[in-house]
Amino acid sequence: MLAIIALAAAVGAIASPVNIAATLGSRDLKQTQTWITIHESCNVTQRRMIERGLNETWEVVDFAQKYIKQNGPDDPAFQLYFGTSNPRAMVNALGSYEAVMSSDKTGVVLRCDDIDGNCKFPGWRGHWRGNNATSETVICDASYTDRRYNIEMCMKGYSLTTAAPSTYWSVDLLHRLLHVPQVTDGAVDHYTSGLAGAVQLAKTNATYAPFDSDVLQYFAAHVYINEVVKGGDKCIGDIAALPAPTADAHASAAADCHTHADGSIHCGAH
């Protein structure tokens, strides 16, 4: 009888639930925001154009996530950009896109006042402010005349192999958000440059592919063009015919990004 009582007591002790809340203590979660703040320096027209661009960014990134979830790591487009040698590629890529969608963006600002004076440089349509203000990005006047919206994707002779996907507001703003350390906790960087570099990185160093800014942009644009726009091979272009990058991928990316005396950083074609 005593043995039975002892056994019951032991079972009861094992089965008792652990009060996790009491163990860890209660905490007040900080307030967060997932939207981007548009600076007061932007006029009504600029604000409307940026807001539309951001909405299209969420559309493109959300579709990239859905595509990966539905098709998995064996999909040819996925393997083209993320390779086959990284067993964590699918989870890593989803995480990078999810950071863009849902990370805390309190203090992340898009502004229109050319505060650092860099918009005067030829070809500059915007820039991350770098050390001057790590959570701020300037959108230069040229963006409002040169950028296109998703409805124009694949029009006017565009193809992914001949022009950067940042031709479009949606992918350009994705690029700019990936620069902001707060958005991805600094995990995303430039490890390669351009479409040929992105494809090469997937073959030679796939571990970095899900954390490379260009890879994330090109993949999102590629699947959006194929599945949503229905642009087909003509809009993608012949990726296999691209000349192989001549420089080491990381060195090429480093050369593509440079910091100015005022702390602002310029990467690629802006």
ZINOR-V949581 format. One record per run of one state. SS is the DSSP state (~ for helix, > for strand, _ for the rest). FROM is the first residue (numbers start at 1). TO is the last residue. If there is no record, write none. Layout:
SS & FROM & TO
SS & FROM & TO
//
This chain:
_ & 1 & 1
~ & 2 & 15
_ & 16 & 19
~ & 20 & 24
_ & 25 & 36
> & 37 & 38
_ & 39 & 43
~ & 44 & 71
_ & 72 & 75
~ & 76 & 82
_ & 83 & 88
~ & 89 & 102
_ & 103 & 108
> & 109 & 111
_ & 112 & 125
> & 126 & 128
_ & 129 & 129
~ & 130 & 132
_ & 133 & 135
> & 136 & 139
_ & 140 & 140
~ & 141 & 146
_ & 147 & 147
> & 148 & 148
_ & 149 & 149
~ & 150 & 152
_ & 153 & 164
~ & 165 & 167
> & 168 & 168
~ & 169 & 179
_ & 180 & 180
~ & 181 & 184
_ & 185 & 188
> & 189 & 189
_ & 190 & 193
~ & 194 & 204
_ & 205 & 205
~ & 206 & 209
_ & 210 & 211
> & 212 & 212
~ & 213 & 229
_ & 230 & 231
~ & 232 & 236
_ & 237 & 238
~ & 239 & 241
_ & 242 & 248
~ & 249 & 256
> & 257 & 259
_ & 260 & 264
> & 265 & 267
_ & 268 & 270
//
